[in-house]
Amino acid sequence: MYTDSSSQTKQVFRSKQVEPRFKSTRSGGIGNIIAAILVYLILRDTSLSESAAYITTAITVISIIRIVLSGQYLRCKSNLQKYLFSHLALTLIIGSLWGMYAYIHLNTSDETLRNQVLLINFGLIAGSIATLSTWMLSYLAYILPQSIAIFYIFVISEAGYNIYVAVAFPIFILIMIMTSLRFNRNHKSEVELKLNNKQLIKDLNNEIGIRERVQLELEHNKQDLEKKVNERTQELVDINLSLEKVIDKKERAEEDLQYLAYHDELTGLPNKNLLVDRINQSIKTAGRDKQKIAILFLDLDRFKNINDSLGHTIGDTLLKEVSDRLYKTLRSHDTISRNGGDEFVVVLERLKNTNEAIHVAKKVINCLTDPFDILSHKIHIGASVGISIYPTDGDTSLILLRNADTAMYRAKQSGGNQLQFYDKSMSNQLRDRLEIEAELHGALERDEFYMVYQPQIDCATGRTIGFESLIRWHNEKHGQFGPDRFIPLLEETGLIYSVGEWVVSEVARFIQTHHVDGITFSINLSALQSNDLGYISYVNKVINDTGIDASQMEFEITETLLIKDFEKTKVFLDGLHNIGCAIALDDFGTGYTSMNYLARLPIDVIKIDKSLVRNIDVNSNLQSIVRAIVTMSVSLGMKNIFEGIETTEELAVIKNLKGHIIQGYLFSKPLIENEVDDWLASDTSLSLVK
C-alpha cells in the first residue's frame, strides 16, 4: 500500500495541532465542573435549584466523559478523526448546557443572581481561549450556544438591559473569536515551525550520511588507484572536491538600502558607485591644487582556481581578508573599493610624482604575497596591478578606470604579481581586440570558417582510424587567425554556440559526402557548450538528417570541465553517448582527474597530453607515468590516444608501451578537405608507422 506523502504530512500536522487540545481537556473539564458547581451553589436556594442541579450534573458527567476520551486518545494516538469529532460533539453539548444556564434566567426576578451566572459565562468564554483555540471548531462549538442564549436574554429580557449592552455583547464575542483566531494561527505557526525544523534536521542528517558515503567511496577509489600505479602517479589521483554552500540572502532593512547602494555587501568597502564619486571629487581637488592622482586597478592572481576548488565560502572569506590587509596597508585618506569579483581599485590622492604610486603598488603586492590561513587552508595568491595617472592618462573617472584596467590586463598577461603603468599602445591593442571581435560576429555569415583534419593512426596496424576536427578562421580583412586568438573570443561573446553547431554540421557533411565509413571524427567541446542540453538535440538532428553513423562522431572534453560541475557534465555526456557518439577526455595528465569521475562517466577514449610525450624517449619518469596511464585505460576498457608525436624515438617508446592510437606532426599536419581523400588513398601513414 502506498501513502500520499502530502496527505500524510497534513495528518501529522493536524495531530500536532490538536494534541494540546486533548492535553488541556483535564484542566478545562475540571474548570467546567467547578464553575457548574459554583453556579449550582449560587442557585441552590432559588426556584431554579432543580434545573441547576440537572444542568450541573450533566456538565459534570459530560466533562468527565470528555476527560476520559482525551486520555484514551493520548495513550493510543490513533483514529484521530473519530476522537476529534467525538471531542467536538461533547464540547458542543457542554457549551449548550452553559447556554441553558444562561437561558433559565430569562424570567428571573433576581437580577444579581442572573448577573453572577452571566459573569461566569463570560469568564468561561474568555478562559476557554487558551484550552480550545488550538482547533477553532472546538472553541466555536463551546461559545456559540452560550453566546446565542446570552444575546437572546439581552434582547428580549425586561430586566433592564439597554440597547448598548445588547450591542456590546456581540462586540465582546467578536473580540473573543478574533483573539481565539490569533491564538489558533500562532499555534499553527508554532506547530508548522517545529515540524519544519524536525524535517530540516532529518534532511541535514541524510545529507551528512550521503556525504560520508561519498567520502568513503572516494577513499576506496583512491586506494585502488594507488595499488595500480606507483608513487610518481600520485598527482593523477588527487581527488578534487568542490563544495558549494548555498547562502540564503536575506533582504536588508530599509535603513540599510542607502548603505548597500554605495558599499560592497561582502567586504563593506565602497562599491563602484561610491568609487566614481570619490574619483570625481579627487579630480576636482587635484585640478585646483595642481596635484596628481593615481588609480590602482588590482586583480587577484589564481583567485578563480581557489574559488572553484575550495568553494565560495573560502573565496568570500579570502576577499574579506584581502580587503582588511589593503585597509591596513594604505593611508587613511586613500580610497579602497571592491569593483566586483576579485577586482579592487585604490585611489591615491595628493601625489607629487609617480614614484609614490610605484611605492604604494609594491606595498600592495607585497602585503598580498604573504599566505592566508583560512579554515585550515594555507592559500597563496598574488596581485596584478595596473596604474593610470591623472591628468596624463585621462581627465574623467571612467577613462582613468578603463586605462588602469587595461594596464592591469597587461600585467596579468606578463605573468601576474607585478605592476604595470598605462600607455597609449595598450589602448591600441584593446581596439585591435575589439575590431577582431567585431569581425568575428560576421565570420559565420561570410563563410570564413573552415575545418582541417589531423589523422589519428592505429599504433598496431598503421591504419588511419580517425581524424581530429579542428576549426580555422581566415578573415577577408585581417587574414589567418590561430584558434588560440579567436576561440576565447567565441566563448566570451557567446558565439561559441552557433559556431559549435556549424562545426557539427560541417563534420557531418564531410563524413556524408566523402563516404569515409569506419573513420571517427573527433570534435572539441567548449565548457559553455556542455551547459547547453539543446546541443544534444541538435547533434541528433544532424546525424538523422545526414544519415551518417553516430559512432563516427566523437566529442572531446577537458579535465577542468569535470571539476567545475560534474553532475551537469554527466547529464550532458550521457545524452551524447546515448545517441551513439563516442566521448574522449582530452589533455589527460595535465589536471587532477578523479578516478571516480572516470568510472561514472561514459568515457571511451583518453587523450594523453603532448607534455607527457615530449622527450619520453630520454625521460624514464615520463615512461613510468605513461605506462601507468595505459594500464589504467586498458583496465577501464578505454582506448588511449597519444598527441604531439614528432620524432621516431618518441613513437618507438609509445609502441613499446602498447599505446593504442597516435597523432602528431611526425605523421601529418592537419589536412584541408581535399587533402584528406589523398591521405586515405595513400599508404603514407602505414609506411611511417612501420
N, C-alpha and C positions, 0 to 999 in steps of 0.2 A: 504494500500500500504506500502511495506517495502522498506527502502532505504539502499543501501550498504554503511556501515559506512566508508569503505576505500575510495569509490568514493566521498562521501560527504566531507571527510577530504581534498581530493585533490581539490575539488571545492572551499572550503573555503580558502585553501592555494593560489589557483590561483587568487581568488578575492582580497585577501590581497596583493598579489604580484603586480597586475596590477593597483590597486586603485591609487597609486601615479602617474601612467601614465596619468589617466584621470584628476587628480587634477592639474597636471602641464601642461595640454593642453592649458589652457588660456594663461599662460606666454609664452609657446612655440609658440602658434599661433600668439600672438602679436609680438613676436620676428621675426617670419617669415614674417609677414605683414610689419613690419618696415624695415626689410632687403630688401624685394621686392621693397618697395617704394624707398629705398636708391639706389638700382640698377637702377630703372627707372629714378631717378633724374640724375644719372651718364650718362645714355644713352639717355637722353631726346633730346639732340641737335645733335644726331648722326643718321646715316642711320638706326640704329636698334631701333629707338624710338617706331615705331609702334608695332614691335614684343615685345619689352619690356613692352609696355602698356598692351598688351593682357596677357602676362605671369604674370605680376604683379597683374592684375585684377583677373586672375584665382587663383593665390596663395592666394589672399585676400579672395575670395569667399570660396574656399575650406577650408581655415583656420577657417573662421567664422562657416562654417558648422560643422567642427570638434569640435570647442569650444561648440557649441550648443548641439551636440551629447554627448559630455562628461558630460555636465551639466545635461542632461536628465538621463544618467546612474547614476550619483552621487545622484540624487534625488530618483530614484526608486530602485536602487541596484538589478535589476533582468535582466534575459536574457543576462547574461554576454557574452556568445559566440557571440551573434548577435552584440552587441556593440563593442566587442573586434575586430572582423574581419572587421566590418564597419570602425572602427578607423584605423585599419591596411591598409585597401584599400585607405582611404583618405590620410594617411601618405605616401603611395606609390605614389599617384598622386602628392602630394606636392614635394616629392623627385624627381620625374620625371620632374616636371616643373622646378625645380632648375637645373636639368641636361640639360634641354632645354636652360636655360640661359647660361650655360657654352658652349653648343654646338653652339649657334648662333654666337659666337665669333670666330668660326673656321677660317673664312676668313677676320676677321677684321684686318685692317692695323694699327689701333691704339693699339699698344701693351700695353700702360699704362692703357687704359680702360679695356682691357682684363684681365690684372693682378689684377686690382681693383675688377672686378667681381669674378675672381677665388679666390681672397683673402677672399671675402665674403663667397664663397662656402666652403673654408677651415674652416672658422670660424663657419659656420653652422654645418659642420660635427663634429667639435670638441665640440662645445657648446651643441649639441643635446645629448651628452652622459648622461648628468645629468637628462634630461627630458624623454628620450626614452629608456634608458638601462634597466629599470625595466622589459621590455619584449623585448628580443633580436630581435625577428622578426620585431618589430616596428622600431628599430634602423637600422637594415639591409635594411628594405624597404625604409627608408629615405635616407641612404647614398649611397647605391649601384648604383642607377640610376645616381646620381651626379658623383660618382667615375668613372663609366664607361665612361661617357661623357668627364670628365676631362682627364682621361688616354688616351682616343682616340685623344683628341686635342694634348696632349703632344707627342703622337707617330707620327701623320701624319702632324701636323702643320709645316708650314715653317717659323714660327715666331722666330725661333732661339732657341727653346728648345732643349737641347742636350740629349744624352742618359742617363746622370747622373740624370737629372731631371725626365725623364721617369721612371727610376728605383727607385728613391727616393720616388715618389708619392705612389706606392704600399706599400712601407715600412711604409709610413705615415698612409695609410689606415689600414694596418695590426696592427699598434700600436693603432690606434683609436678603432679597433674591439677588440683587447686584453684588452684595458682599459675598454671598454664597458662590455666585458665579466666579468672582475674582479668586476666592479660595480654591474653587474647583480647577480653574485654569492654572493657578500656581502649583497646585498638587500634581496636575497632569504634566506640567513642565518639569517638575522635580522628578517624577517617575520616568519621563522620557529621557531626561539627562542621565539618570542612574543607569537606564538600560543602554543608552548610547555609550556611556563610559565603560560599562561591562563589555559591550561588543568591541569597543576600541581596544581594551586590554586583551581580549581574545585575539583580535586581528594582529596586535603587536606581538603576542606570543607566537602566533602562527608564522609571522614574518621572521621572527628570531629563529624559529625552528627551520624554516626554509633556508635561511642564510647559513645556519650551522651545517645543514645537509650539503649545501652548495660548497661550503668551505671544505668539508670532508672529501667531497668528490674531487675538488681541485687538488687537494693534498695527495689523494690517491693517484691522480693522473701525473702529478709531478714526480712521485716515487717511481711509477712505471717508466717514465722517460729517463730518469737517472740510471736505471738498470740497462737501458739500451745504448746510451751514449756516455762518453767519458766526461771528465770534469771540464774539458775545453769547450763542450757544447752547452754549458750551463746557461749562457746568455740566451740560448734558443728556447729555454723552458721557464723563464721568469714569468710568473703569472701576473698579468696586469688586471687590476680590479679598478673599475671606475664606478664609484658610488655617488649617485646624485641624491641629495636630500631635497625633498620638496619643501620649500619655505613658504608658509602661508603668510601672505602680505595683508596686514590689517589697515583699514582706512585710517588716515590721520584725522585727528580732531580739527575743528575749524581754525583754532589758533595756530596749528602747525602748517597750514597751507601756504602762508606767506613765506615761512622759513624754507619749505620744500621747493618753492619757486626759484630760490636763489642759492640753494645748497644741495650738495650731493647727499642722498639719503644714507648711503653706506658709510662714508668717511666723515661726513659733516663739513667737508671742505666746500668753498664756493664752487658752484657749477658754472656752465658756460655763460649763462645769462649774467650772473654777477661778475664773471671774469671780463666779459666785454665791457661792462660798465666801468670796472676798475681800470682797464687799459685806457678807455676814453678819458677818464679823469687824469690818469698819469700823463697822457699825451698833452693835455691842456697845461698841466703843471710844468712838464719838461719844455714845452714850447715857450712858456713865459720865462722860465729860468735858464734857458739855453743849456739844458742838460740832455742826457741820453737815457733811453730805456732799452732794456734787453728782455726779449721774450724767449724763455727756455721751454722747448716742447720735448717732454720726456715720454719715452715708450719703454716699458719693462721688457727686457730680453728673456725669452723662454717662459713667459707667464702662461701662454696658451697651453704649452705642454704640461705645466704644473696643474693648471685648472682642469684639463682633460683627464689627467692620470690620478690626481689626488682628490678631486671633487671640488664643487663650487664653495663648499663651506670653508675649506682651507684656502681656496683662492680669495674669498672675501676677507678672511682674516689677514691674509698676506697684504691685501690692498690697504687695510686699516693700519697695519704696522708700517707700511711704506709711507703713508701719509704722516704718521707720527714721527718717523725719522726725518722726513723733509721739514716738518714743522720745527723740530729741534735744531736742525742744521742751518736753516735760513734766518735772516734778520727779521725782527718783529714787524717792520714796515713793508716787507716783501709779501706779495700775494701768491698763495699756493692754491691751485684749482685742480679738480679732477675733471678731465674733459670727456670722460666716458671710457668704459672698458678698462684697459691698463695704461691709459694715457693721462699724464699730468702736465700742467702748464704752470710755470713760475714767472712772475713779473718782477723784474729788478728795476727799482726806481733810483733816481738821482745818481746816475753813473757819470764819472768823469772821462773814462776811456773803456775800451773793450776788454782790457786786461782784467778788469774787475769781473766781467761776465765769465771770462775763462776760469778765473779763480773759483767762482761760485759753482760753475758747471762741474769742475773737477771735484769739489767738495761733495756735490750731489752724487756723482758717480761713485766716489769712494764710500760714502755712507750707505749706499745700496749694495756694495760689493760684499760686505760682511754677511755671513749666513743668517737666516731667520730660523728660529726654533719654534715650530708651530705644531702642537698636538703630537709630539714625539717625532716629527719630521724635521730634518735639518735641510733647509731649502736654500739653494744658491741662485741668485738672479743677478742681472746687471741692468744697465740703463743706456739707451741710445738717446743722445741729447742733440736737438737741433736749435740753433740760435739765430734770431733775427734782431736787428738793432734799429731803433728809431733815432733819427729820421732817415738814415741811409737806405734801409730796406723796406720802407713803407711809412705812410703817414696816417693810416687808419688801423683800427684794431683787427679787422678781418684780413687785411693784407699782411700785417705782421704775423698773425697766427698762421695764415696759409703758407707764408715763406718759411717760418720756423718749422712747420710740419714737413715741408719739402726737404729742408736741411736734415731733419730727423730721419726721414726715409733714406737719405744718402748715408747717414751714419750707420743705420741698421744694415744697409747693403754692404757696407765696408767691414762688417763683422760684428758690430754691436759693441756695447760697453765703451763708447767713445763719444766725443762731441764733434759737431760739425757746424761751421758758420754758413749762413746762406750766401749764395752768389747767383747772379742772373742766369748763368748757364744751367743751373738746376731747373729754373722755370722753363727754359727752352726744352730740356729733356722731358719735363712734365707735359709740355704742349705737344711734343712728338708722341708721347704715350697716348694722349687724348686723341690725337689725329689718327693713330693706328686703331684705337678703339672705335672711332667713327667709321673708318674703312671696314672694320670687322663686321659692323652691323649690316652692311650691304653685301658682304662677300658671298653669302649663300645664294642670294638672288642673282648675283653676277656670275655665278658658276665658277668661282675662283678656287674652291677647294678641290682637291683630287686625292686619290688613295695610292699608296705604294705598299708592296707586299714583300716581307723578308722571309725566305724559305726556312722551314724547320725540318730537320733531317733525322731519320731513324738511325741511331748510332750503330745498331747491329747490322742493318741491311744496306744502309747508304741511300735509301729511297726517300724522296721528299714526301712527307706525310701531312704537312701543314704550312700555313703562312701566318705571320703576324701582320695584321692590317693596320697601317699607320696613316694618319691624316696629314696632308701637307697643304700649304696655302701660298699661292702665287698671286700677289696683288698687282693689278694693272698699273698702279701709280708708283708703288714702292718696291716692287719686285718680290723676291722669295723671302718668307719668314719661317724661322725654325719653330718647331712645336713648343719649345720652352718659352718663346716670346708670346705666342697668341693663345695657347690653351689656358694659362691662368686668367687671361682676359675673358675668354669664353665663360669661365666659371664665375668671375666677378660680375659680368654683365647679365648672366642668366641665359646667354645664347647657347650654352652647352646642351640644353635640352633639344632645341631644334636641330643643331648641328649633329648631336648624337643620334637622332633619328635618321638624319641624312646618311650617316656612316653605315647604319644598319641596312638601309635601302640600297646603298651603293654596293656593299659587300654581297648582299643577296642577289643583286642584279649581275654582279661579276660571276658568282657561282652558277647562276642560271644560264647566262649567255655563253660562258666558256666551257660548260659541261665538265667541270673538274670533280667528278664523282670520287668519293673516298678521301678527299682532301679537306682538312679542317682549317677554317679561317678564324683567327682569334681577334677580338675587338676589346680595346682598353676601355674601362668604365671609370667615370669620374665619381667622386664621393657624392656630389649633388645628384647624379643620375640614380644612385642607389636608394635615394629617398623618394623616387617617383615610381609608384606602382603602376602608373599608366604606361610606363616604358615597357613593361612586360606584355601588356595587351598589344602595344604597337609591334613588338618583335614577333609575336604570334601571328598578327595580321599579315606582316610582310612575308613570313615563312609560308603561310597558306596561299597568299596571292601569287608568289613566285613558284610554289610547288617544290622548293628545294627540301633536302633532308635536314631536319632541325639539328641533327648531330654534327653537321658540318660547321655550325656556328658555335664558337667558344668565347666566353666573356671573361676578361681578366680583371681582378680586383687587387688592391694593395693591402698589406698587413695593417696599415693605420686605419683603414676603413672598418676592420673588425673591432678595434679597440674603442672607436667613437660611439657606436651604437650597435651592439652585437645583435640584439633581438630584431631590430628593424632590418638590419642587413640579412639576417637569416630568412626572414619572410620574403625579402626581395630575391635572394639567390634560390630559395626553394621554388619560387614562381618560375624563374628562368629554367631551372633544372627540370621541373615538371613538364615544360614544353618539349624537352628533349635536348636542350642545349647543354654543352659542357661548361664547367666552371674551373678557371685557373687562378691560382694565388700567385701574383706577380711579386718580384723583388724579395723573394723569400731569403731570410738570413740577415736582412738589414734591420729588422724590428725585433719584437718580442712576442711573437705569436704563441698563444697558449695552445697546448696540445688538446685541451678541452674544446677549443674553438674548432680545430681541425676535425675532431671526432664528431662534432654535432652539425657541421656544415657540409653541404653536398659538393665538396672539393674533389675534382677529378685529376687535376694537374698541379704540380708545384713547379714554379719557375724560379730557379736558383739564380740569385743576382750575380751580375758580372764581377762584382767586387770580390766574390768568393772564387772566381775563376782566374782572375788576373794573377799571373805568376804562380799558379798552383803547381807547376812542374818543379819549382825550386823551393816551395814552402810546404814543409811536412805538416805544419799545424793546419793549414787550409785543407790539405788532403784528409786529415783526420775528421775535420768538421764536415766536409762534403761527403765522406764515406758514411758518417752517421746520418746525414740527411737522406742519402739514397736508401739506406737501410730502413729508415723510418717511413719513407714514402712507399716502399715496397710492402712493408708490414701493414700500412693503412690502405693498400690497394690503389695507390695513386701513381700516375706517371710523373716523371721529372723531366724538366727542360733546362738545359744549361745555356745561358745567354752570354753573348760577348766573347765567343771563342775567336781568337785572332791568330793563334800560332799552332803549328802542328804538334808542338810539345804539349801544349795545353790539351789538345784533342786526344793525344795518346793517354794522358793521365785520366781524362774523363772516360774514355773507353775502358781503361783498366779498372775504373771504379764502378763499372756496369751502369753508366748513365744511359737513359732511355733515348732522349731527343736532344739534338744540338742545334745551335743557332749562332751566327756571328759572321763577321766580315771575312773570316777565313774561307767561307763558302760563297757568300754573296752579300752585297749591299741590298737595301730594299729596292725592289724592282717596280717599274711602272707597268701599267696594264698589259701592253703588248709584249713586254719582256717576259712576263710570267709564262705565256704559251711556249716561247722559245726555251725557257728554262726547263719546263716539264718535258719538252720534246727531246732534250739532250740528256746525255749521261754525265754531265759535269759534276753534279752532286755526288753521284755514285763513285766516280773516279777519285774525287777528293777524299772521300771517307776511306776508301781502300788505300 
